[in-house]
Amino acid sequence: MLYHDFLKTGPTCPFCIPRLDALLTENDLASLTYSLAPYHQHHLLVVPNRHLENWDELSNVEELAINHLLRKGTEILRAFGYTDYTILVRNGAKSGKSVPHVHYHIVP
């Protein structure tokens, strides 16, 4: 399924309704999941629980919680044998972000 087709089938914000089948771990402020429309087989996402459209709206506490899950995600990728990865967060309507909810990609 193409990513844009996937977005048409779900709720307005697919990150505001957690998908337990994709959840790897979570804390009180964010979740680490498999991407449901991955760029790569082991593409992971870190998503804050609070719906925010811009990265600079995150609180310091949310940033710490997200950073903790980013590290967990890279540990998972290392366990799969990856040594290299990209962490990406897009900000703003013209950045190419297709879901208007802050989220971080971890792509091997």
Stockholm file with secondary structure:
# STOCKHOLM 1.0

chainA/1-108         MLYHDFLKTGPTCPFCIPRLDALLTENDLASLTYSLAPYHQHHLLVVPNRHLENWDELSNVEELAINHLLRKGTEILRAFGYTDYTILVRNGAKSGKSVPHVHYHIVP
#=GR chainA/1-108 SS CCHHHHHHHSCSCTTTSCCTTTEEEECSSEEEEECSSCSSTTCEEEEESSCCSSGGGCCHHHHHHHHHHHHHHHHHHHHTTCCCCEEEECCSGGGTCSSSSCCEEEEC
#=GC SS_cons         CCHHHHHHHSCSCTTTSCCTTTEEEECSSEEEEECSSCSSTTCEEEEESSCCSSGGGCCHHHHHHHHHHHHHHHHHHHHTTCCCCEEEECCSGGGTCSSSSCCEEEEC
//
